[in-house]
Every structure is written in C-alpha cells, then in structure tokens.
Amino acid sequence: MSKKVVQPQNLDAFRIWVIKLGYTVKDLPHGGFNFRFKKYQYGLVTKSLHGNELAMKLGEEFEEHLRA
C-alpha cells in the first residue's frame, strides 16, 4: 500500500497552504486537484490522496509543520 500525500482530515488545509506558497490550483472533475508553479513544477493529488513526487514532498513538509 502506498503512502498518502496528507491525512484525509488535512486535505483542505493542504490545498490552502499550496495556494499560499504561490501555486495555481485546479480542481479535478472526479476529485483531487493539481497545482502548478509557472511551467516547471507540477503537482497532483488524487481523490484517493495519492500523488506525484512534488505532492509527496510538499505533503511531508506540511505534515511536519502541523506536528511542530
């Protein structure tokens, strides 16, 4: 079983945090969202809370902030 980007209860806060970091966020039609910074950085969080490498990295950083 693969690791989730963030805990389900933190998804909305994570989305807001990504926006505050300067990423453009777009909701996906079947749940989840993607985010982009210029043309070079692209993240994806699926409805099942899985994601690409950038989403996982930012998710770990976000969860660390919550624990602090």
Backbone as CSV, one residue per row, in Angstrom:
resi,resn,N_x,N_y,N_z,CA_x,CA_y,CA_z,C_x,C_y,C_z
1,MET,0.848,-1.186,0.000,0.000,0.000,0.000,0.891,1.246,0.000
2,SER,0.596,2.173,-0.872,1.449,3.353,-0.985,1.011,4.427,0.006
3,LYS,1.951,5.298,0.290,1.726,6.371,1.262,0.846,7.470,0.655
4,LYS,0.036,8.081,1.477,-0.826,9.172,1.042,-0.088,10.507,1.181
5,VAL,-0.479,11.472,0.373,0.154,12.791,0.386,-0.025,13.442,1.754
6,VAL,-1.251,13.499,2.246,-1.576,14.042,3.571,-2.688,13.192,4.173
7,GLN,-2.927,13.371,5.445,-4.041,12.696,6.104,-5.349,13.283,5.565
8,PRO,-6.394,12.460,5.464,-7.660,12.949,4.887,-8.198,14.214,5.568
9,GLN,-8.089,14.305,6.870,-8.620,15.472,7.574,-7.812,16.743,7.295
10,ASN,-6.632,16.619,6.705,-5.774,17.774,6.429,-5.797,18.214,4.966
11,LEU,-6.597,17.562,4.138,-6.567,17.837,2.702,-6.931,19.286,2.372
12,ASP,-8.013,19.806,2.941,-8.411,21.182,2.633,-7.360,22.188,3.086
13,ALA,-6.790,21.966,4.261,-5.730,22.858,4.757,-4.494,22.769,3.864
14,PHE,-4.159,21.578,3.382,-3.017,21.404,2.482,-3.243,22.169,1.185
15,ARG,-4.451,22.094,0.653,-4.781,22.805,-0.587,-4.599,24.312,-0.389
16,ILE,-5.086,24.847,0.717,-4.929,26.276,1.010,-3.456,26.632,1.170
17,TRP,-2.688,25.789,1.842,-1.262,26.016,2.055,-0.515,26.066,0.725
18,VAL,-0.864,25.158,-0.198,-0.235,25.137,-1.523,-0.521,26.447,-2.261
19,ILE,-1.752,26.940,-2.151,-2.097,28.224,-2.780,-1.266,29.349,-2.170
20,LYS,-1.122,29.352,-0.846,-0.335,30.391,-0.166,1.143,30.342,-0.565
21,LEU,1.627,29.160,-0.966,3.009,29.039,-1.437,3.195,29.612,-2.838
22,GLY,2.094,29.971,-3.505,2.187,30.589,-4.821,1.829,29.678,-5.980
23,TYR,1.358,28.482,-5.698,0.962,27.569,-6.764,-0.446,27.893,-7.238
24,THR,-0.712,27.674,-8.511,-2.045,27.782,-9.076,-2.703,26.421,-8.937
25,VAL,-3.870,26.370,-8.306,-4.549,25.104,-8.013,-5.781,24.975,-8.896
26,LYS,-5.974,23.770,-9.435,-7.139,23.483,-10.266,-7.764,22.182,-9.764
27,ASP,-9.055,22.241,-9.455,-9.771,21.040,-9.034,-9.958,20.101,-10.212
28,LEU,-9.875,18.805,-9.935,-10.098,17.798,-10.962,-11.570,17.385,-10.943
29,PRO,-12.134,17.008,-12.093,-13.564,16.702,-12.158,-14.007,15.530,-11.276
30,HIS,-13.147,14.575,-11.024,-13.535,13.394,-10.243,-12.906,13.394,-8.860
31,GLY,-12.571,14.565,-8.345,-11.963,14.684,-7.022,-10.467,14.898,-7.129
32,GLY,-9.892,15.409,-6.070,-8.465,15.723,-6.075,-8.207,17.064,-6.744
33,PHE,-6.942,17.380,-6.907,-6.569,18.631,-7.558,-5.145,18.541,-8.076
34,ASN,-4.830,19.429,-9.004,-3.441,19.563,-9.425,-3.002,20.981,-9.143
35,PHE,-1.701,21.169,-9.099,-1.175,22.504,-8.851,0.082,22.703,-9.657
36,ARG,0.323,23.968,-9.991,1.422,24.285,-10.899,2.064,25.592,-10.479
37,PHE,3.379,25.664,-10.619,4.125,26.900,-10.411,4.880,27.166,-11.690
38,LYS,4.463,28.205,-12.387,4.984,28.519,-13.719,4.823,27.284,-14.592
39,LYS,5.778,26.972,-15.437,5.673,25.799,-16.301,6.461,24.620,-15.758
40,TYR,7.256,24.852,-14.748,8.277,23.881,-14.400,7.919,22.931,-13.264
41,GLN,7.027,23.329,-12.388,6.679,22.483,-11.256,5.206,22.123,-11.333
42,TYR,4.930,20.840,-11.310,3.566,20.359,-11.446,3.302,19.303,-10.384
43,GLY,2.238,19.477,-9.620,1.877,18.515,-8.589,0.482,17.976,-8.813
44,LEU,0.238,16.791,-8.304,-1.050,16.141,-8.451,-1.416,15.427,-7.171
45,VAL,-2.633,15.662,-6.694,-3.199,14.935,-5.556,-4.499,14.319,-6.044
46,THR,-4.597,12.992,-6.000,-5.785,12.306,-6.487,-6.859,12.238,-5.408
47,LYS,-8.030,11.808,-5.808,-9.150,11.640,-4.876,-8.778,10.677,-3.744
48,SER,-7.957,9.679,-4.043,-7.531,8.702,-3.037,-6.334,9.188,-2.224
49,LEU,-5.971,10.473,-2.386,-4.884,11.137,-1.652,-3.493,10.650,-2.029
50,HIS,-3.346,10.055,-3.183,-2.030,9.702,-3.688,-1.555,10.837,-4.591
51,GLY,-0.272,10.899,-4.873,0.216,11.997,-5.690,1.583,11.742,-6.277
52,ASN,2.032,12.703,-7.054,3.347,12.593,-7.668,4.434,13.022,-6.676
53,GLU,5.665,13.045,-7.130,6.809,13.319,-6.263,6.729,14.685,-5.587
54,LEU,6.353,15.718,-6.329,6.258,17.059,-5.749,5.170,17.107,-4.678
55,ALA,4.032,16.502,-4.949,2.942,16.486,-3.970,3.376,15.753,-2.703
56,MET,4.084,14.651,-2.856,4.543,13.889,-1.692,5.528,14.721,-0.866
57,LYS,6.441,15.411,-1.539,7.431,16.232,-0.838,6.758,17.361,-0.060
58,LEU,5.843,18.080,-0.721,5.152,19.169,-0.046,4.229,18.643,1.052
59,GLY,3.624,17.486,0.828,2.771,16.880,1.839,3.541,16.535,3.101
60,GLU,4.739,15.985,2.942,5.587,15.677,4.103,5.952,16.948,4.860
61,GLU,6.325,17.988,4.119,6.678,19.262,4.749,5.473,19.843,5.495
62,PHE,4.298,19.771,4.880,3.081,20.283,5.501,2.768,19.529,6.800
63,GLU,2.843,18.216,6.761,2.559,17.408,7.945,3.564,17.700,9.058
64,GLU,4.830,17.966,8.702,5.845,18.340,9.700,5.466,19.653,10.382
65,HIS,4.980,20.613,9.612,4.549,21.892,10.187,3.415,21.681,11.179
66,LEU,2.505,20.769,10.865,1.379,20.507,11.752,1.833,19.866,13.057
67,ARG,2.861,19.029,12.988,3.370,18.369,14.197,4.166,19.311,15.081
68,ALA,4.720,20.371,14.488,5.574,21.307,15.257,4.794,22.169,16.214
